[in-house]
């Protein structure tokens, strides 16, 4: 068991339920489906779900450390995969999202 998560963090509701994922596009980042949206779009989706009382809804803010840990530690990765949405948290993840969609990754002066 991963020491940084409470024991019940691995007993999430079924992610495959019909209402689990928001209407936000995703792209693969090292095996994880990371949301592709603006901050405003993501906030709108999350607020709408909260106001509608749709719960539980699991959101992860994933920076490079989180994604790398998910790749190298299978139990941690399994918890990350149970999230309904993984938001990019940091420019390296955004650059990878851009590279995946053909945008070239990191801008030249970043």
DSSP file (Angstrom, degrees, kcal/mol; ACC not computed):
  #  RESIDUE AA STRUCTURE BP1 BP2  ACC     N-H-->O    O-->H-N    N-H-->O    O-->H-N    TCO  KAPPA ALPHA  PHI   PSI    X-CA   Y-CA   Z-CA
    1    1 A X              0   0    0      0, 0.0     2,-0.4     0, 0.0     6,-0.1   0.000 360.0 360.0 360.0 142.9    0.0    0.0    0.0
    2    2 A X    >   -     0   0    0      1,-0.1     3,-1.3     4,-0.1     0, 0.0  -0.599 360.0-146.8 -75.7 125.7    1.2    3.5   -0.8
    3    3 A X  T 3  S+     0   0    0     -2,-0.4    -1,-0.1     1,-0.3     4,-0.1   0.747  92.6  60.4 -69.5 -23.1    2.1    5.2    2.5
    4    4 A X  T 3  S+     0   0    0      2,-0.1     2,-0.4    -3,-0.0    -1,-0.3   0.508  98.7  67.1 -85.6  -1.8    1.1    8.7    1.2
    5    5 A X  S <  S-     0   0    0     -3,-1.3     5,-0.0     2,-0.0    71,-0.0  -0.926  89.1-111.7-115.3 141.8   -2.5    7.7    0.6
    6    6 A X    >   -     0   0    0     -2,-0.4     3,-2.0     1,-0.1     4,-0.2  -0.336  38.2-106.8 -61.5 155.3   -5.1    6.7    3.1
    7    7 A X  G >  S+     0   0    0      1,-0.3     3,-0.9     2,-0.1    -1,-0.1   0.812 117.8  57.6 -56.1 -33.6   -6.1    3.0    2.9
    8    8 A X  G >  S+     0   0    0      1,-0.2     3,-1.5     2,-0.1    -1,-0.3   0.492  79.5  90.3 -80.6  -1.0   -9.5    3.8    1.4
    9    9 A X  G <  S+     0   0    0     -3,-2.0     3,-0.3     1,-0.3    -1,-0.2   0.655  83.4  56.3 -69.1 -14.0   -8.0    5.7   -1.6
   10   10 A X  G <  S+     0   0    0     -3,-0.9     2,-0.3    -4,-0.2    -1,-0.3   0.463  91.3  73.5 -95.9  -0.3   -7.8    2.5   -3.6
   11   11 A X    <   +     0   0    0     -3,-1.5    -1,-0.2    -4,-0.1     3,-0.1  -0.399  67.6 158.0-109.3  55.7  -11.5    1.7   -3.3
   12   12 A X        -     0   0    0     -2,-0.3     3,-0.1    -3,-0.3    71,-0.0  -0.301  48.2 -94.4 -72.3 158.7  -12.9    4.3   -5.7
   13   13 A X        -     0   0    0      1,-0.2     2,-0.4     2,-0.1    -1,-0.1  -0.224  63.8 -68.8 -63.2 167.1  -16.3    4.1   -7.3
   14   14 A X    >   -     0   0    0      1,-0.2     3,-1.4    -3,-0.1    -1,-0.2  -0.452  40.7-158.9 -65.0 116.1  -16.4    2.5  -10.8
   15   15 A X  T 3  S+     0   0    0     -2,-0.4    -1,-0.2     1,-0.3     6,-0.2   0.726  87.1  68.2 -67.6 -21.2  -14.7    4.9  -13.2
   16   16 A X  T 3  S+     0   0    0      4,-0.1    -1,-0.3     3,-0.1    -2,-0.1   0.374  70.2 122.7 -83.7   6.7  -16.5    3.3  -16.1
   17   17 A X  S X  S-     0   0    0     -3,-1.4     3,-1.6     1,-0.1     4,-0.4  -0.336  76.9-110.8 -64.1 155.1  -19.9    4.6  -14.9
   18   18 A X  T 3  S+     0   0    0      1,-0.3     3,-0.2     2,-0.1    -1,-0.1   0.777 113.6  44.5 -62.3 -30.7  -21.6    6.6  -17.6
   19   19 A X  T 3  S+     0   0    0      1,-0.2    -1,-0.3     3,-0.0    -3,-0.1   0.267  86.3  99.6 -98.9  13.0  -21.3   10.0  -15.9
   20   20 A X  S <  S+     0   0    0     -3,-1.6     2,-0.3    -5,-0.2    -1,-0.2   0.944  70.9  54.7 -70.3 -50.7  -17.7    9.6  -14.7
   21   21 A X  S    S-     0   0    0     -4,-0.4    64,-0.1    -3,-0.2    63,-0.0  -0.651  78.0-128.2 -95.2 138.9  -15.7   11.6  -17.3
   22   22 A X        -     0   0    0     -2,-0.3     2,-1.9    62,-0.3    -1,-0.1  -0.247  35.9 -95.8 -73.2 169.1  -16.3   15.3  -18.1
   23   23 A X  S    S+     0   0    0      2,-0.0     2,-0.4    22,-0.0    -1,-0.1  -0.400  85.0 121.0 -83.4  61.1  -16.7   16.5  -21.7
   24   24 A X        -     0   0    0     -2,-1.9    13,-0.1    13,-0.0     2,-0.0  -0.979  63.9-119.1-125.2 135.6  -13.0   17.5  -21.9
   25   25 A X  E     -A   36   0A   0     11,-0.6    11,-3.2    -2,-0.4     2,-0.3  -0.341  30.3-159.8 -69.7 156.0  -10.6   16.1  -24.5
   26   26 A X  E     -A   35   0A   0      9,-0.3     2,-0.3    -2,-0.0     9,-0.2  -0.916   9.9-158.5-133.3 161.8   -7.6   14.2  -23.3
   27   27 A X  E     -A   34   0A   0      7,-2.1     7,-2.8    -2,-0.3     2,-0.4  -0.976  32.0-102.2-136.3 151.4   -4.2   13.2  -24.6
   28   28 A X  E     -A   33   0A   0     -2,-0.3     2,-0.5     5,-0.2     5,-0.2  -0.597  32.9-178.2 -76.9 126.9   -1.9   10.4  -23.5
   29   29 A X  E >  S-A   32   0A   0      3,-2.7     3,-1.4    -2,-0.4    68,-0.1  -0.905  77.0 -36.4-125.6 100.7    1.1   11.5  -21.4
   30   30 A X  T 3  S-     0   0    0     -2,-0.5     3,-0.1     1,-0.3    -2,-0.0   0.850 126.8 -40.6  51.1  40.9    3.3    8.5  -20.6
   31   31 A X  T 3  S+     0   0    0      1,-0.3     2,-0.4    40,-0.0    -1,-0.3   0.388 118.3 104.7  95.9  -3.3    0.3    6.3  -20.3
   32   32 A X  E <  S-A   29   0A   0     -3,-1.4    -3,-2.7    -5,-0.0     2,-0.9  -0.913  71.0-124.8-114.3 139.7   -2.1    8.6  -18.4
   33   33 A X  E     -A   28   0A   0     -2,-0.4    53,-0.5    -5,-0.2     2,-0.4  -0.722  33.4-169.8 -84.1 106.4   -5.0   10.5  -20.0
   34   34 A X  E     -Ab  27  86A   0     -7,-2.8    -7,-2.1    -2,-0.9    53,-0.2  -0.825  24.7-108.7-103.5 135.5   -4.4   14.2  -19.2
   35   35 A X  E     -A   26   0A   0     51,-3.3     2,-0.6    -2,-0.4    53,-0.4  -0.285  20.9-154.7 -64.9 141.4   -7.1   16.8  -19.9
   36   36 A X  E     +A   25   0A   0    -11,-3.2   -11,-0.6    51,-0.1     2,-0.3  -0.922  48.9 104.0-117.7 101.7   -6.6   19.2  -22.7
   37   37 A X        -     0   0    0     -2,-0.6     2,-0.1   -13,-0.1   -13,-0.0  -0.971  70.0 -89.7-163.6 168.6   -8.6   22.4  -22.0
   38   38 A X     >  -     0   0    0     -2,-0.3     4,-2.3     1,-0.1     5,-0.2  -0.467  41.8-110.5 -80.9 164.1   -8.2   25.9  -20.8
   39   39 A X  H  > S+     0   0    0      1,-0.2     4,-2.7     2,-0.2     5,-0.2   0.909 120.3  52.8 -60.3 -41.3   -8.3   26.7  -17.1
   40   40 A X  H  > S+     0   0    0      2,-0.2     4,-2.3     1,-0.2    -1,-0.2   0.910 108.8  48.3 -62.0 -43.9  -11.7   28.4  -17.7
   41   41 A X  H  > S+     0   0    0      2,-0.2     4,-2.3     1,-0.2    -1,-0.2   0.931 113.6  47.0 -61.9 -45.8  -13.2   25.4  -19.5
   42   42 A X  H  X S+     0   0    0     -4,-2.3     4,-2.6     1,-0.2     5,-0.2   0.920 111.7  50.5 -64.7 -42.7  -12.0   23.0  -16.7
   43   43 A X  H  X S+     0   0    0     -4,-2.7     4,-2.7    -5,-0.2     5,-0.2   0.916 109.8  51.1 -60.6 -42.7  -13.3   25.3  -14.0
   44   44 A X  H  X S+     0   0    0     -4,-2.3     4,-2.6     2,-0.2    -1,-0.2   0.926 111.3  47.3 -60.3 -45.7  -16.7   25.5  -15.7
   45   45 A X  H  X S+     0   0    0     -4,-2.3     4,-2.2     1,-0.2    -2,-0.2   0.931 114.5  46.2 -62.0 -46.4  -17.0   21.7  -16.0
   46   46 A X  H  X S+     0   0    0     -4,-2.6     4,-2.2     2,-0.2    -2,-0.2   0.894 113.4  48.2 -67.2 -39.4  -16.0   21.1  -12.4
   47   47 A X  H  X S+     0   0    0     -4,-2.7     4,-2.8    -5,-0.2     5,-0.2   0.923 110.5  52.0 -66.0 -43.4  -18.3   23.8  -11.0
   48   48 A X  H  X S+     0   0    0     -4,-2.6     4,-1.8    -5,-0.2    -2,-0.2   0.921 111.4  47.1 -57.9 -44.4  -21.2   22.5  -13.0
   49   49 A X  H  <>S+     0   0    0     -4,-2.2     5,-2.2     2,-0.2     4,-0.4   0.904 112.7  49.1 -65.2 -40.7  -20.6   19.0  -11.7
   50   50 A X  H ><5S+     0   0    0     -4,-2.2     3,-1.1     1,-0.2    -2,-0.2   0.926 112.2  47.6 -65.3 -44.0  -20.3   20.2   -8.1
   51   51 A X  H 3<5S+     0   0    0     -4,-2.8    -1,-0.2     1,-0.3    -2,-0.2   0.816 108.7  55.1 -67.2 -30.2  -23.5   22.3   -8.4
   52   52 A X  T 3<5S-     0   0    0     -4,-1.8    -1,-0.3    -5,-0.2    -2,-0.2   0.550 112.4-121.7 -78.7  -6.7  -25.4   19.3   -9.9
   53   53 A X  T < 5 +     0   0    0     -3,-1.1     2,-0.8    -4,-0.4    -3,-0.2   0.729  54.0 160.3  73.2  21.5  -24.4   17.2   -6.9
   54   54 A X      < -     0   0    0     -5,-2.2     2,-0.3    -6,-0.2    -1,-0.2  -0.676  29.8-150.8 -79.1 110.9  -22.6   14.7   -9.1
   55   55 A X        +     0   0    0     -2,-0.8     2,-0.1     1,-0.2     3,-0.0  -0.967  54.3  30.1-146.3 157.3  -20.3   12.9   -6.7
   56   56 A X        +     0   0    0     -2,-0.3     2,-0.4   -43,-0.1    -1,-0.2   0.651  64.1 163.9 -77.4 155.7  -17.8   11.5   -6.2
   57   57 A X        -     0   0    0     -2,-0.1     2,-0.5     2,-0.0    26,-0.1  -0.953  23.3-151.2-138.2 114.7  -15.7   13.1   -8.9
   58   58 A X        -     0   0    0     -2,-0.4    27,-1.7    24,-0.2    26,-1.6  -0.777  14.5-177.1 -99.9 124.3  -12.0   12.6   -8.5
   59   59 A X  E     -c   85   0A   0     -2,-0.5     2,-0.4    25,-0.2    27,-0.2  -0.963   5.8-166.7-122.6 133.5   -9.6   15.2   -9.9
   60   60 A X  E     -c   86   0A   0     25,-2.3    27,-3.4    -2,-0.4     2,-0.7  -0.966  14.3-150.1-118.0 136.4   -5.8   15.1   -9.9
   61   61 A X  E     -c   87   0A   0     -2,-0.4     2,-0.6    25,-0.2    27,-0.2  -0.923  27.6-163.5-100.2 108.7   -3.4   18.0  -10.6
   62   62 A X  E     +c   88   0A   0     25,-2.9    27,-2.5    -2,-0.7     2,-0.1  -0.845  15.3 176.7-108.4 115.1   -0.5   16.2  -12.1
   63   63 A X     >  -     0   0    0     -2,-0.6     4,-2.2    25,-0.2     5,-0.2  -0.351  54.7 -82.8 -94.4-173.9    2.9   17.8  -12.4
   64   64 A X  H  > S+     0   0    0     25,-0.3     4,-2.8     1,-0.2     5,-0.3   0.886 129.8  54.0 -59.8 -40.1    6.0   16.0  -13.8
   65   65 A X  H  > S+     0   0    0      2,-0.2     4,-2.6     1,-0.2    -1,-0.2   0.922 108.8  48.1 -61.6 -44.7    6.7   14.5  -10.4
   66   66 A X  H  > S+     0   0    0      2,-0.2     4,-2.3     1,-0.2    -2,-0.2   0.934 115.2  44.1 -62.8 -47.2    3.2   13.0  -10.1
   67   67 A X  H  X S+     0   0    0     -4,-2.2     4,-1.8     2,-0.2    -2,-0.2   0.919 114.7  48.8 -66.1 -43.2    3.3   11.5  -13.7
   68   68 A X  H  X S+     0   0    0     -4,-2.8     4,-2.3    -5,-0.2     5,-0.2   0.914 111.8  49.2 -62.7 -42.6    6.8   10.2  -13.3
   69   69 A X  H  X S+     0   0    0     -4,-2.6     4,-2.4    -5,-0.3     8,-0.3   0.899 108.9  53.7 -63.1 -39.5    5.9    8.6   -9.9
   70   70 A X  H  < S+     0   0    0     -4,-2.3     7,-0.4    -5,-0.2    -1,-0.2   0.850 110.4  47.3 -62.5 -34.3    2.9    7.1  -11.6
   71   71 A X  H  < S+     0   0    0     -4,-1.8    -2,-0.2     1,-0.2    -1,-0.2   0.908 120.0  36.7 -71.9 -42.9    5.0    5.5  -14.3
   72   72 A X  H  < S+     0   0    0     -4,-2.3     2,-0.6     1,-0.2    -2,-0.2   0.671 115.1  53.4 -89.4 -18.5    7.7    4.1  -11.9
   73   73 A X     X  -     0   0    0     -4,-2.4     4,-2.7    -5,-0.2     3,-0.5  -0.895  67.7-161.9-120.4 101.0    5.4    3.1   -9.0
   74   74 A X  H  > S+     0   0    0     -2,-0.6     4,-2.3     1,-0.2    -1,-0.1   0.828  89.5  51.6 -53.0 -39.7    2.6    0.8  -10.2
   75   75 A X  H  > S+     0   0    0      2,-0.2     4,-1.6     1,-0.2    -1,-0.2   0.911 112.3  46.3 -65.8 -40.3    0.4    1.3   -7.1
   76   76 A X  H  > S+     0   0    0     -3,-0.5     4,-2.3    -7,-0.2    -2,-0.2   0.916 112.2  51.3 -65.8 -43.1    0.7    5.1   -7.4
   77   77 A X  H  X S+     0   0    0     -4,-2.7     4,-2.4    -7,-0.4    -2,-0.2   0.872 106.0  55.3 -60.9 -37.9   -0.1    4.8  -11.1
   78   78 A X  H  X S+     0   0    0     -4,-2.3     4,-0.8    -5,-0.2    -1,-0.2   0.882 108.3  48.1 -64.3 -38.2   -3.1    2.7  -10.4
   79   79 A X  H >< S+     0   0    0     -4,-1.6     3,-0.8     2,-0.2     4,-0.3   0.921 111.2  50.8 -66.8 -43.0   -4.5    5.4   -8.1
   80   80 A X  H >< S+     0   0    0     -4,-2.3     3,-1.5     1,-0.2    -2,-0.2   0.887 105.7  56.0 -61.7 -39.1   -3.8    8.1  -10.7
   81   81 A X  H 3< S+     0   0    0     -4,-2.4    -1,-0.2     1,-0.3    -2,-0.2   0.733  98.4  63.0 -65.8 -21.6   -5.6    6.0  -13.3
   82   82 A X  T << S+     0   0    0     -4,-0.8    -1,-0.3    -3,-0.8   -24,-0.2   0.559  79.4 109.4 -80.2  -8.1   -8.7    5.9  -11.1
   83   83 A X    <   -     0   0    0     -3,-1.5   -24,-0.2    -4,-0.3     3,-0.2  -0.396  68.1-140.9 -68.1 144.6   -9.1    9.7  -11.3
   84   84 A X  S    S+     0   0    0    -26,-1.6     2,-0.3     1,-0.3   -62,-0.3   0.833  88.4  10.1 -73.3 -32.2  -12.0   11.0  -13.4
   85   85 A X  E     - c   0  59A   0    -27,-1.7   -25,-2.3   -64,-0.1     2,-0.6  -0.988  62.5-156.2-148.6 138.7   -9.8   13.8  -14.8
   86   86 A X  E     -bc  34  60A   0    -53,-0.5   -51,-3.3    -2,-0.3     2,-0.4  -0.970  17.4-158.7-114.2 117.1   -6.1   14.5  -14.6
   87   87 A X  E     - c   0  61A   0    -27,-3.4   -25,-2.9    -2,-0.6     2,-0.2  -0.758  23.7-112.5 -94.7 139.6   -5.3   18.2  -15.1
   88   88 A X  E     - c   0  62A   0    -53,-0.4     2,-0.4    -2,-0.4   -25,-0.2  -0.531  29.8-168.5 -69.5 135.0   -1.8   19.3  -16.2
   89   89 A X        +     0   0    0    -27,-2.5   -25,-0.3    -2,-0.2     2,-0.1  -0.735  57.2  17.4-127.9  82.0    0.0   21.1  -13.4
   90   90 A X  S >> S-     0   0    0     -2,-0.4     4,-1.7   -27,-0.1     3,-0.5  -0.380  84.1 -92.0 131.1 150.0    3.1   22.8  -14.8
   91   91 A X  H 3> S+     0   0    0      1,-0.2     4,-3.3     2,-0.2     5,-0.2   0.834 115.2  61.9 -64.5 -36.0    4.5   23.7  -18.1
   92   92 A X  H 3> S+     0   0    0      1,-0.2     4,-1.9     2,-0.2    -1,-0.2   0.902 107.6  46.0 -58.5 -37.1    6.5   20.5  -18.8
   93   93 A X  H <> S+     0   0    0     -3,-0.5     4,-2.4     2,-0.2    -1,-0.2   0.904 113.1  49.7 -69.3 -40.2    3.3   18.6  -18.8
   94   94 A X  H  X S+     0   0    0     -4,-1.7     4,-2.5     2,-0.2    -2,-0.2   0.912 109.1  52.3 -63.1 -42.4    1.7   21.2  -21.0
   95   95 A X  H  X S+     0   0    0     -4,-3.3     4,-2.3     1,-0.2    -1,-0.2   0.902 109.3  49.6 -60.7 -40.4    4.7   21.0  -23.4
   96   96 A X  H  X S+     0   0    0     -4,-1.9     4,-2.6    -5,-0.2    -1,-0.2   0.911 109.3  51.8 -65.3 -41.6    4.3   17.2  -23.6
   97   97 A X  H  X S+     0   0    0     -4,-2.4     4,-1.8     1,-0.2    -2,-0.2   0.920 110.9  48.4 -58.9 -43.0    0.6   17.7  -24.3
   98   98 A X  H  <>S+     0   0    0     -4,-2.5     5,-4.0     1,-0.2     6,-0.5   0.888 110.9  50.1 -64.7 -39.1    1.5   20.1  -27.1
   99   99 A X  H ><5S+     0   0    0     -4,-2.3     3,-1.2     4,-0.3     5,-0.3   0.905 107.8  53.7 -66.2 -40.5    4.1   17.7  -28.5
  100  100 A X  H 3<5S+     0   0    0     -4,-2.6    -1,-0.2     1,-0.3    -2,-0.2   0.875 110.7  46.5 -61.6 -38.0    1.6   14.8  -28.5
  101  101 A X  T 3<5S-     0   0    0     -4,-1.8    -1,-0.3    -5,-0.2    -2,-0.2   0.414 126.0-100.7 -88.1   4.4   -0.9   16.9  -30.5
  102  102 A X  T < 5S+     0   0    0     -3,-1.2    -3,-0.2    -4,-0.3    -2,-0.1   0.630  85.7 126.0  92.9  15.0    1.9   17.9  -33.0
  103  103 A X  S   <S-     0   0    0     -5,-4.0    -4,-0.3    -6,-0.2    -5,-0.1   0.484  78.7-111.3 -87.3  -2.3    2.5   21.4  -31.6
  104  104 A X        -     0   0    0     -6,-0.5     2,-0.3    -5,-0.3    -5,-0.2   0.405  41.2-117.0  93.3  -3.8    6.3   20.9  -31.1
  105  105 A X  S    S+     0   0    0    -10,-0.2    -9,-0.1   -11,-0.1     2,-0.1  -0.535  80.8  32.1  80.3-136.8    6.5   20.9  -27.3
  106  106 A X  S    S-     0   0    0     -2,-0.3   -14,-0.0     1,-0.1     2,-0.0  -0.338  82.4-118.0 -66.6 132.4    8.5   23.5  -25.5
  107  107 A X    >   -     0   0    0      1,-0.1     3,-1.5    -2,-0.1    -1,-0.1  -0.343  29.7-109.1 -66.1 155.2    8.6   27.0  -27.1
  108  108 A X  T 3  S+     0   0    0      1,-0.3    -1,-0.1     2,-0.1    -2,-0.1   0.817 113.8  37.3 -59.1 -36.2   12.1   28.1  -28.1
  109  109 A X  T 3         0   0    0      1,-0.2    -1,-0.3     0, 0.0    -2,-0.1   0.125 360.0 360.0-105.0  21.6   12.4   30.8  -25.4
  110  110 A X    <         0   0    0     -3,-1.5    -1,-0.2     0, 0.0    -2,-0.1   0.461 360.0 360.0 -88.9 360.0   10.7   29.1  -22.5
